[in-house]
Amino acid sequence: MNKPTKILAISGSLRENSFSTKILKHMGNFAPENVTFTLTDKLEKLPHFNPDIDQDQAYAEVEAFRTELKSADGVIISTPEYAKGIPGVLKNALDWIVSSGEFIDKPTAVISASPMTTGGEEAMRSLLLTLGMINAHIPDGATLGIPQVSLKIDKEGNINDPSLKKDLEQILSILVNK
Ligand SMILES: Cc1cc2nc3c(=O)[nH]c(=O)nc-3n(C[C@H](O)[C@H](O)[C@H](O)COP(=O)(O)O)c2cc1C
């Protein structure tokens, strides 16, 4: 039997009908039985990062996010690209982790998704730089840029592109078997 695995999913979008969030929900739905898949709701609750308030007694919201990360065996981040970078809420969340170190050696998969043909490649590039700085472990094959995402997911969040479904299954399998 496969060992139990806890995956924390982080969407870089707060938008209710976000494609990035739909992708993660889809992955959670097809996760194997031994996998506990949690989509965090902490990003919108975090205060703006400021080193002056990053003290021993962290804010409850910050502590809650750090605890989720600490207890996860692996992390999946799915994000849109905003103005050729990653959304501020995602960068803010990662800035809170620089001093506390929960990403060190954490197996982390990275997905960027955009309605444009570029697939959010600049967001991917920027996110990988930040994750490198906080020493996350990106396993081989655990990155995926999704171009024209709006053609591949319907309103209900169903993925109607077989090759995307396969790619997402593979990403999850790489992370779970790390
Ligand atoms: C402020 C803003 C900036 C954006 N900048 C980019 C961009 O640089 N590159 C890109 O591919 N899409 C860009 N987009 C389009 C987003 O990729 C698109 O709105 C996407 O659906 C957002 O992701 P979500 O569906 O997960 O919320 C931008 C959208 C907004 C609202």
The ligand as an SDF file (V2000), in Angstrom:
LIG
                    3D

 31 33  0  0  0  0  0  0  0  0999 V2000
   -4.2020   42.9140  -13.7930 C   0  0  0  0  0  0  0  0  0  0  0  0
   -4.0490   41.7800  -14.7720 C   0  0  0  0  0  0  0  0  0  0  0  0
   -2.8380   41.5820  -15.3960 C   0  0  0  0  0  0  0  0  0  0  0  0
   -2.6590   40.5100  -16.2720 C   0  0  0  0  0  0  0  0  0  0  0  0
   -1.4390   40.3000  -16.8480 N   0  0  0  0  0  0  0  0  0  0  0  0
   -1.2500   39.1980  -17.6030 C   0  0  0  0  0  0  0  0  0  0  0  0
    0.0580   38.8660  -18.0830 C   0  0  0  0  0  0  0  0  0  0  0  0
    1.0270   39.5680  -17.8790 O   0  0  0  0  0  0  0  0  0  0  0  0
    0.2030   37.7160  -18.7840 N   0  0  0  0  0  0  0  0  0  0  0  0
   -0.8630   36.8700  -19.0290 C   0  0  0  0  0  0  0  0  0  0  0  0
   -0.6420   35.8240  -19.6640 O   0  0  0  0  0  0  0  0  0  0  0  0
   -2.1020   37.1620  -18.5960 N   0  0  0  0  0  0  0  0  0  0  0  0
   -2.3240   38.2940  -17.8840 C   0  0  0  0  0  0  0  0  0  0  0  0
   -3.5720   38.5950  -17.4160 N   0  0  0  0  0  0  0  0  0  0  0  0
   -4.7040   37.7240  -17.7800 C   0  0  0  0  0  0  0  0  0  0  0  0
   -4.8240   36.5850  -16.7910 C   0  0  0  0  0  0  0  0  0  0  0  0
   -3.9450   35.5670  -17.1910 O   0  0  0  0  0  0  0  0  0  0  0  0
   -6.2660   36.0420  -16.7800 C   0  0  0  0  0  0  0  0  0  0  0  0
   -7.1400   37.0470  -16.3040 O   0  0  0  0  0  0  0  0  0  0  0  0
   -6.3800   34.7930  -15.9640 C   0  0  0  0  0  0  0  0  0  0  0  0
   -7.6350   34.2100  -16.1860 O   0  0  0  0  0  0  0  0  0  0  0  0
   -6.2070   35.0650  -14.4770 C   0  0  0  0  0  0  0  0  0  0  0  0
   -6.0410   33.8570  -13.8000 O   0  0  0  0  0  0  0  0  0  0  0  0
   -7.2190   33.1590  -12.9790 P   0  0  0  0  0  0  0  0  0  0  0  0
   -8.2410   32.6940  -13.9880 O   0  0  0  0  0  0  0  0  0  0  0  0
   -6.5590   31.9840  -12.2950 O   0  0  0  0  0  0  0  0  0  0  0  0
   -7.7990   34.1540  -12.0220 O   0  0  0  0  0  0  0  0  0  0  0  0
   -3.7580   39.6590  -16.5400 C   0  0  0  0  0  0  0  0  0  0  0  0
   -4.9910   39.8790  -15.9010 C   0  0  0  0  0  0  0  0  0  0  0  0
   -5.1410   40.9250  -15.0230 C   0  0  0  0  0  0  0  0  0  0  0  0
   -6.4680   41.1120  -14.3310 C   0  0  0  0  0  0  0  0  0  0  0  0
  1  2  1  0
  2  3  1  0
  2 30  2  0
  3  4  2  0
  4  5  1  0
  4 28  1  0
  5  6  2  0
  6  7  1  0
  6 13  1  0
  7  8  2  0
  7  9  1  0
  9 10  1  0
 10 11  2  0
 10 12  1  0
 12 13  2  0
 13 14  1  0
 14 15  1  0
 14 28  1  0
 15 16  1  0
 16 17  1  0
 16 18  1  0
 18 19  1  0
 18 20  1  0
 20 21  1  0
 20 22  1  0
 22 23  1  0
 23 24  1  0
 24 25  2  0
 24 26  1  0
 24 27  1  0
 28 29  2  0
 29 30  1  0
 30 31  1  0
M  END
$$$$
